[in-house]
Each structure stands twice: as C-alpha cells, then as structure tokens.
Amino acid sequence: MPLGRLLPLAPEQQAGNTRRRVSRVARTGGAEDAETERAALEHALSELDTRLASSTERGPDAHRWFEPLVEELRTPTAAFLRPELEQRLARYVAADDSFARDQIAHVLAGACGAAALPALMRARMSDRNEDGDALEVVVLELFHAWPEESLRLTLDFASSCDPRARIVGLWGLCVTALDATPYVGTVTSAASDPDLRVRAYAMGTLSTIFGAGYPPATLAVLADGTRDPASEVRRAAVRALGWNRNGTVIDLLVARAEDTDRSVRFEAVFALAHQSDPAARAALERLTTDEDANVRDSARRALAPPTGWPSP
C-alpha cells in the first residue's frame, strides 16, 4: 500500500471530500435525495468513529483533523443519528476520553439542539475529567439558545433521585434562572440534602445570585453549613461566607479557624483575610502557628506586607 494512504488527510482535503459528498446529494432529488443524504451522514459518522479510534490523530492541533467531519455532522438533518450519538457520548465519558467526548458532544448539540441537552447534562453528571470546560461550553451554548427548555430541564435535574443529577441541576439553575427568587427554596433545600456532595455544592451556590446580599435566610443556611458533620460542607460554607465583607459573619469564620479539619482551617484563612474586624486578625495570627504547614504559611502570607491585612 502506498505510504500516502497511511497518512491522515489534511483538513483541506477532508473538507474537499465533504463537499463532494454534499455535491452528490445535491444532484439527486426527492426521496432519493433524503436517502442519499442520510447515507452520507452515516458514512461521515463512521469515518469519525474510525478517526477517533486512531491514536495517530490525537497530536497537537488534533481538532483541525476532525473539524470537517464534525461540521458536516452538525446539521439538523443528522438529528436521526441522535441515539447513536448519545451512546457514543456515554461511552467516551465512561472511558474518560475527553477528546472524543468533546467531538461527539459538539456534533450532538449541532444536530439536535435542545433535544441534546438531557444527554449532555447526563454526561456532566458522570464526567470524571477535570478538563470538562469544553463540554460545559457546549451545554451553556444550548442554555443560551433555548432558555425556557433549559430552565425546565435544570429543575427536573435538581429534583432527581440521583445526587449527581441534583448537583448538575443546581449548576444549571445558576446559569438559567434570570430571577433567582422563585428558586431559592430549591437551593436552600439542597443545603440539607442527604448527600454531602449536594450539600457542599448548595453552599457554593448560595454565594451566587441565590444569596445576593446575604439576606438573613441565606446566612442562616450558611451558618448551619459551617457546623455540618462533613468537612467538605463546612469548607464550602466558609468559602461562601468569605465573600461577605460586612462583618456579620466574623464569629462564624473565627470558629472555623479552630476547626478539627485542616482543609476547613485552610479555607478559613482566605475568608478571614477578606474581613477588617480585629477578631479576624487575631484569628489569623493564631493560625500562623497552626500544626499544618499549609495553614501556617497561608496565614503568614495573609498578614505579610505588601498586601498585608486586611485584603484590599
């Protein structure tokens, strides 16, 4: 076999092949036209599968090799491929293959629009890869294009029996709820969820539009969070309270400076550094002799010039 047959086509050559397939479809008519176009799209998906399975095409600027095929499939005409695309998305998420995941997610969103959201949000539930920003961007673009459908779906996820879905639902609410007021109850209820991951996420959510201005009800929920049995929840509550600079949370933060968990004390350093109350400085000074080196170093940096204490 000639060597050239073993090398991947350049993006320009792939685009040429794509145009030739489309051209062949355009020369047919009626039912034959639709059938030919479906066949061309199925072939494009098969070719995408082959390329994704090849590690030789995962080098620098790899997305350029896939872009022509991905763009060919990002058409509403390819919506009939939705079941196959959803299966591939789930498979790549399970395999922790973020590159393939992102290619299929991009195709699914372009081909199916709002109908792709449930599968994409399920992918966010299961995704273990820390480079999930690309997947998040795809979901956010659909949220922007279909706000009403997105809000309904995020509420469904937030009330799911699966804690992972509830977390994704809370995330979605922060994006889709233009008026937080009707949904504050959903978030505050999540703060007492049986699953500690949901409770911790809810604490963080209360530092967004759902806790704007830190009304008494929000502060009460966050105060309970600082006393949660799970250190992950206490840490999230302290982080959320750190953005409150009106001095009403000093006692809560000072108490967490004495927390038995070093990660909570570490978070307390940054929260206290944003406070101007003398009690916050005293707590930071005590933390400079903490048994944990990271806590000690962070407290010393918080107090040291040129920034010093309190933070600007």
Summary of the structure (lengths in Angstrom):
residues: 312
radius of gyration: 25.4
end to end distance: 67.7
largest distance: 80.3
contacts: 986
relative contact order: 0.05
helix: 73%
strand: 0%
